[in-house]
Structure formats: structure tokens, C-alpha cells
Amino acid sequence: MVVLTMTMICGVFICSMCMKQLGSDSWSRIVKIQVAEQSCNKSLIPPSEVQFVHYPQPLNYSRKECTCTPVRFFAIISSQRSGSGWFETLLNSHINVSSNGEIFSKKERRINISSIIKTMDMVYNLDWNSSASKNECTAAAGFKWMLNQGLVANQAAVVDYFNQRGVSVIFLFRRNLLRQMVSQLANNHDRYLKQLKGKHKAHVHTKDEANILAKYKPRLNTTTLMWSLKQADDYTRKALENLKSVRHITLYYEDLVQNRTMLVEVLDFLKVPVRKLVSRHVKIHTKPLSDQIENWDEVYNALNGTKFESFLNADYRT
């Protein structure tokens, strides 16, 4: 009897200490999540999907009648100038999808793994405020993450987090690394010159703006070109290998441009209703590479007959 009494007293003490450390808001949140998890009917969810179905309880608003609307967590993993901006606007045109942009573009959010996890928790708890934030019935929530924004440096811990929290990954890369390089150089050029009324724009919404930015023809260093392309290719391949244990789908920009029906596969991957997706983005570089590189003959001679020669002729129509 004495042992039982002491056990009860210790339990009450520990519980009170936890409440003090967590704070009343955090403790209330834990209780709310537990209640939501218990009250929502999960019987129709296949066992293989359970870990990817979530019922977030935001701090800033109530999900009201959508409390039991399941939410899928996702992350778009990509590299600069791979079409991820365009792709994300397509996803955000879906009424039930919220993709919150490059949340790790700010260094303070990726200074260490603790700050990275804290930032991701805000997104997946539906507490992240951005123009992509939807109504209470969000069914898929995520963000865009570039490989060089703290992801590769913390990949082991990120994989653990994704697997533990049931995050699905959309890999989006570009097959033609030469086109990607031209786009990067042109984007850097405009960042310096700010050609559109004194403002730098990484993406545009009119053909006039696209034509202005497309006029710049970079001159490539053919001495280091092969090395640069190989480094970019190896960097992406290694990242894919290290992140492959996470539930994922792999997409390539060129494939999406040529076959928009692939977007149906993406929506199915996120388990959201299929609907038409739209974007206001206008493609900047539409001409053959021979018209977009200043020293095209030198570049052609440098890559012709190498493993990268397919980049010279791999063009597509939008």
C-alpha cells in the first residue's frame, strides 16, 4: 500500500513537472492531437499508408470540420534552375495542396539540425504562414528544398526525420545539365543587372519579360566545362542514393514539359483528388542551345564525343 501511494505521488509530481516545462499551450496541444488521433476514423486507411496520414492541430487556427481530413506531408527536393518554381506553382493551384517555397533559403533556419527540424515542424503542423497557405482542409502540406541548403550536410538526420514523421519526397531534377547551367548563368547575370525595371526576377509571367532575360548569351569556360557537368551529375546522383530509403517519386523537368499527364501521377502520389493544375510562369529560354550560348562552337567541340554530347541536341518544345 505504501509503495502504491508513493508511486501515485511520484506520477503526479512528474506530470506536473512536465506541464511546467512544456507550458500550458504545448501541453494543451499534445492533448488536442491525441484526441484528434483517437476520434478520427482510420479504418479505411490501408495499413501500408497509416504512417503517411496525419491530423495536425495548428496553434493559430482551428481546422474545424476538417479536423479529420487527413494530411500528407511532402518535400520537393531539387537544385536551382531545375523547374521547381514552375512545378511548385502547379501544385499550389490545387485547392488542397500547400507548398511553402524554399523555406531554407534563409541561413538561420538551417544553421544546425535543431533549427532545421524546428522549421519543418512548423510547416507540418500547418503553422507556417505563407502565400501558399490554404484553408482548413489542406490535404497535402510541404515545401521546396534545394540540395545545397543544408540538406546534403544533414542528410542522415533528415532521412530519419522524414521516415519517422512519414514525409514523402518528390525528387525533381533536370536531365540536361547544360541547359541548367545556361539558366543559372543567365539568372546570376540578371541578379547583378536587374534588367526588368531595376528588379531581379528568377521567374516571369509575360513573354516580354522572358524575351528580355533570354537576350543574354553566356560564354562558357570550355576548359572546366566537362568537370563542372560531371560534378553536378555526381552531386545529384549521390544525394539520390543517400535519400532513397524515404518514400519518394523521381521526376525530371524535361519529362514534365513534354508530358503534363505525369502530374496525375504526382497527385496520386500525394493522395489528393485529380484536377487540372495551372501556372502563370512563362519559360525564359525556349531557343536551341546553339542560339543561347555565345561560344557555341567551342562548347560543341568540347562535349561532342563525350558522355555529355546528348546535351547538345536534347531540345524540347513547350
C-alpha positions as CSV (number, residue, x, y, z in Angstrom):
1,M,0.0,0.0,0.0
2,V,2.8,2.4,0.9
3,V,4.6,1.5,-2.4
4,L,1.4,2.2,-4.4
5,T,0.9,5.5,-2.6
6,M,4.4,6.6,-3.3
7,T,4.1,5.6,-7.0
8,M,1.0,7.7,-7.4
9,I,2.6,10.7,-5.7
10,C,5.7,10.4,-8.0
11,G,3.4,10.1,-11.0
12,V,1.6,13.3,-10.1
13,F,4.9,15.1,-9.5
14,I,6.4,14.0,-12.8
15,C,3.2,15.0,-14.6
16,S,3.2,18.5,-13.0
17,M,6.9,19.0,-13.9
18,C,6.3,18.0,-17.5
19,M,3.4,20.5,-17.7
20,K,5.6,23.3,-16.3
21,Q,8.4,22.5,-18.8
22,L,6.2,22.2,-21.7
23,G,4.0,25.1,-20.8
24,S,0.2,25.1,-20.8
25,D,0.0,25.8,-24.6
26,S,2.2,22.9,-25.5
27,W,0.5,20.6,-23.1
28,S,-2.9,21.6,-24.4
29,R,-1.6,21.0,-28.0
30,I,-0.5,17.4,-27.1
31,V,-3.9,16.6,-25.6
32,K,-5.6,18.1,-28.7
33,I,-3.6,16.0,-31.1
34,Q,-4.2,12.8,-29.1
35,V,-7.9,13.5,-29.0
36,A,-8.0,14.2,-32.8
37,E,-6.0,11.0,-33.5
38,Q,-8.4,8.9,-31.4
39,S,-11.6,10.5,-32.7
40,C,-10.8,10.3,-36.4
41,N,-11.8,7.1,-38.2
42,K,-8.8,5.5,-39.7
43,S,-10.4,2.2,-40.6
44,L,-10.5,2.9,-44.3
45,I,-6.8,3.7,-44.5
46,P,-4.7,0.8,-45.8
47,P,-2.1,-0.4,-43.2
48,S,0.8,0.5,-45.5
49,E,-0.4,4.1,-45.6
50,V,-1.1,4.8,-41.9
51,Q,2.4,6.3,-41.2
52,F,1.8,8.8,-44.0
53,V,-1.6,10.0,-42.8
54,H,-1.6,12.9,-40.3
55,Y,-4.1,15.0,-38.4
56,P,-2.2,18.3,-37.5
57,Q,-3.6,20.7,-34.9
58,P,-2.3,24.2,-35.7
59,L,-1.8,26.7,-32.9
60,N,-3.0,29.7,-34.9
61,Y,-6.4,28.4,-36.1
62,S,-8.8,25.5,-35.8
63,R,-9.3,23.1,-38.6
64,K,-13.0,22.9,-37.6
65,E,-15.0,20.5,-39.7
66,C,-11.7,19.4,-41.4
67,T,-10.1,18.2,-38.2
68,C,-10.4,14.6,-39.5
69,T,-9.3,15.4,-43.0
70,P,-6.0,13.6,-43.3
71,V,-2.9,15.5,-44.4
72,R,0.1,14.1,-46.3
73,F,3.5,15.6,-45.6
74,F,5.8,16.1,-48.6
75,A,9.1,17.8,-49.6
76,I,10.2,18.8,-53.1
77,I,13.9,18.2,-53.3
78,S,15.6,19.8,-56.2
79,S,18.5,22.0,-57.4
80,Q,18.5,25.6,-58.7
81,R,17.1,26.2,-62.2
82,S,15.5,22.7,-62.5
83,G,11.9,23.9,-62.9
84,S,11.0,23.6,-59.3
85,G,9.5,27.1,-59.1
86,W,7.2,26.3,-62.0
87,F,6.4,22.9,-60.6
88,E,5.5,24.3,-57.2
89,T,3.1,26.8,-58.7
90,L,1.4,24.0,-60.4
91,L,0.9,22.1,-57.1
92,N,-0.3,25.3,-55.4
93,S,-3.0,25.7,-58.0
94,H,-4.6,22.7,-56.3
95,I,-7.1,23.8,-53.7
96,N,-6.0,21.1,-51.2
97,V,-2.2,21.4,-51.6
98,S,0.1,23.9,-49.8
99,S,3.8,24.0,-50.8
100,N,5.5,26.8,-48.9
101,G,8.5,27.6,-51.1
102,E,12.2,27.5,-50.3
103,I,11.9,27.7,-46.5
104,F,15.6,27.0,-46.1
105,S,16.8,29.8,-48.3
106,K,17.4,31.8,-45.1
107,K,20.6,30.6,-43.4
108,E,19.3,31.0,-39.8
109,R,16.7,28.2,-40.5
110,R,19.4,25.7,-41.5
111,I,22.2,26.7,-39.1
112,N,22.0,23.2,-37.5
113,I,19.8,20.2,-37.4
114,S,17.8,21.6,-34.5
115,S,16.8,24.7,-36.4
116,I,16.0,22.6,-39.5
117,I,13.7,20.3,-37.5
118,K,12.0,23.2,-35.8
119,T,11.3,24.8,-39.2
120,M,9.9,21.6,-40.7
121,D,7.7,21.0,-37.6
122,M,6.1,24.4,-38.2
123,V,5.3,23.5,-41.8
124,Y,3.9,20.1,-41.0
125,N,1.9,21.4,-38.0
126,L,0.3,23.8,-40.5
127,D,1.6,26.7,-38.5
128,W,3.7,28.1,-41.4
129,N,2.3,31.3,-42.8
130,S,2.9,31.9,-46.5
131,S,1.0,32.9,-49.6
132,A,0.7,29.1,-50.3
133,S,-1.3,28.5,-47.1
134,K,-4.7,27.1,-47.8
135,N,-7.9,26.7,-45.9
136,E,-8.6,24.3,-43.0
137,C,-9.0,21.4,-45.5
138,T,-5.4,21.2,-46.7
139,A,-4.7,17.6,-47.7
140,A,-1.0,17.9,-48.5
141,A,1.5,20.2,-47.0
142,G,5.1,20.7,-47.8
143,F,7.9,22.9,-49.1
144,K,10.8,23.1,-51.6
145,W,14.3,22.2,-50.5
146,M,17.5,22.7,-52.6
147,L,20.3,20.2,-52.1
148,N,22.7,23.0,-51.2
149,Q,20.5,24.5,-48.5
150,G,21.7,22.3,-45.6
151,L,20.1,19.1,-46.9
152,V,23.2,17.3,-48.0
153,A,25.1,18.4,-44.9
154,N,22.5,16.9,-42.7
155,Q,21.1,14.1,-44.9
156,A,21.3,11.3,-42.3
157,A,19.3,13.2,-39.7
158,V,16.9,14.4,-42.4
159,V,16.2,10.9,-43.6
160,D,15.5,9.8,-40.0
161,Y,13.1,12.7,-39.6
162,F,11.3,12.0,-42.9
163,N,10.9,8.4,-42.1
164,Q,9.7,9.0,-38.5
165,R,7.2,11.7,-39.5
166,G,6.0,9.9,-42.6
167,V,7.2,12.6,-45.1
168,S,7.0,11.7,-48.8
169,V,9.7,13.2,-51.1
170,I,9.3,14.4,-54.7
171,F,12.7,14.5,-56.4
172,L,12.7,17.0,-59.3
173,F,15.9,17.4,-61.4
174,R,16.9,18.3,-64.9
175,R,18.3,15.8,-67.4
176,N,20.1,18.4,-69.5
177,L,22.7,19.9,-67.2
178,L,24.0,22.1,-69.9
179,R,20.6,23.9,-70.2
180,Q,20.5,24.1,-66.4
181,M,24.0,25.8,-66.5
182,V,22.9,28.3,-69.1
183,S,19.8,29.1,-67.0
184,Q,21.9,29.5,-63.8
185,L,24.4,31.9,-65.5
186,A,21.6,34.0,-67.0
187,N,19.8,34.2,-63.6
188,N,23.1,35.3,-62.0
189,H,23.5,37.9,-64.7
190,D,20.1,39.4,-64.1
191,R,20.6,39.3,-60.3
192,Y,23.5,41.7,-60.9
193,L,22.0,43.9,-63.6
194,K,18.3,43.8,-62.6
195,Q,17.1,44.1,-66.2
196,L,13.4,44.3,-65.5
197,K,12.7,47.9,-64.3
198,G,15.5,47.6,-61.8
199,K,14.2,44.4,-60.2
200,H,15.7,40.9,-60.4
201,K,13.2,38.2,-61.3
202,A,14.1,34.5,-61.2
203,H,10.7,33.7,-62.8
204,V,8.5,35.8,-65.1
205,H,4.8,35.9,-66.1
206,T,4.9,37.6,-69.5
207,K,6.6,36.8,-72.8
208,D,8.0,40.3,-73.0
209,E,9.9,39.8,-69.7
210,A,11.0,36.4,-70.8
211,N,12.4,37.8,-74.1
212,I,14.4,40.5,-72.3
213,L,16.0,37.9,-70.0
214,A,16.7,35.5,-72.8
215,K,18.8,38.0,-74.8
216,Y,21.8,37.3,-72.6
217,K,24.0,34.7,-74.1
218,P,26.6,33.4,-71.6
219,R,30.1,32.4,-72.6
220,L,31.1,29.1,-71.1
221,N,34.5,28.1,-69.9
222,T,35.2,25.1,-72.0
223,T,38.4,24.2,-70.0
224,T,36.3,23.4,-66.9
225,L,33.0,22.6,-68.6
226,M,33.4,18.8,-68.5
227,W,34.5,18.9,-64.9
228,S,31.5,21.2,-63.9
229,L,29.0,18.9,-65.6
230,K,30.4,15.8,-64.0
231,Q,30.5,17.4,-60.6
232,A,26.8,18.4,-60.9
233,D,25.9,15.0,-62.1
234,D,27.8,13.2,-59.3
235,Y,26.3,15.6,-56.7
236,T,22.8,14.8,-57.7
237,R,23.3,11.0,-58.0
238,K,25.0,10.8,-54.6
239,A,22.1,12.8,-53.0
240,L,19.5,10.5,-54.6
241,E,21.4,7.4,-53.4
242,N,21.6,8.7,-49.8
243,L,17.9,9.7,-49.7
244,K,16.4,6.7,-51.5
245,S,15.2,5.0,-48.3
246,V,12.4,7.7,-48.0
247,R,9.1,7.1,-49.8
248,H,9.7,9.0,-53.0
249,I,8.9,9.7,-56.6
250,T,11.6,10.9,-59.1
251,L,10.7,13.4,-61.8
252,Y,12.6,15.2,-64.5
253,Y,11.8,18.7,-65.7
254,E,12.0,17.7,-69.4
255,D,9.6,14.9,-68.9
256,L,7.0,17.1,-67.3
257,V,7.3,19.7,-70.0
258,Q,6.7,17.1,-72.7
259,N,4.0,15.1,-70.9
260,R,1.8,17.1,-68.5
261,T,-0.2,13.9,-67.7
262,M,2.6,13.0,-65.4
263,L,1.2,15.5,-63.0
264,V,-1.6,13.0,-62.4
265,E,1.0,10.6,-61.1
266,V,2.2,13.3,-58.7
267,L,-1.3,14.0,-57.4
268,D,-1.9,10.2,-56.9
269,F,1.5,10.0,-55.1
270,L,0.2,12.8,-52.7
271,K,-3.2,11.1,-52.5
272,V,-5.2,14.2,-53.4
273,P,-8.0,14.5,-55.9
274,V,-7.0,14.8,-59.5
275,R,-7.7,18.2,-61.0
276,K,-6.2,20.4,-63.7
277,L,-3.1,22.2,-62.5
278,V,-2.1,25.6,-63.9
279,S,0.8,28.0,-63.6
280,R,1.4,31.6,-64.7
281,H,5.1,31.0,-65.2
282,V,6.5,31.7,-68.7
283,K,9.5,29.8,-69.9
284,I,12.5,32.1,-70.4
285,H,14.9,30.0,-72.6
286,T,13.0,28.4,-75.5
287,K,15.5,28.5,-78.3
288,P,18.0,25.8,-79.2
289,L,21.2,25.9,-77.2
290,S,23.2,27.0,-80.3
291,D,21.3,30.3,-80.1
292,Q,21.7,30.7,-76.4
293,I,25.5,30.2,-75.8
294,E,27.9,32.9,-77.1
295,N,30.8,30.4,-77.8
296,W,28.6,27.6,-79.1
297,D,31.2,26.2,-81.5
298,E,33.7,25.8,-78.7
299,V,31.2,24.2,-76.4
300,Y,30.1,21.8,-79.1
301,N,33.7,20.7,-79.8
302,A,34.3,20.3,-76.1
303,L,31.3,18.0,-75.5
304,N,31.0,16.2,-78.8
305,G,32.0,12.6,-78.5
306,T,31.8,12.7,-74.7
307,K,29.3,11.2,-72.2
308,F,27.6,14.6,-72.2
309,E,27.2,15.0,-76.0
310,S,23.4,14.3,-75.7
311,F,23.0,17.7,-74.0
312,L,24.0,19.4,-77.3
313,N,20.9,18.2,-79.2
314,A,18.4,17.4,-76.5
315,D,15.9,20.2,-77.0
316,Y,12.2,20.2,-76.5
317,R,9.1,22.3,-77.2
318,T,7.0,23.9,-74.5
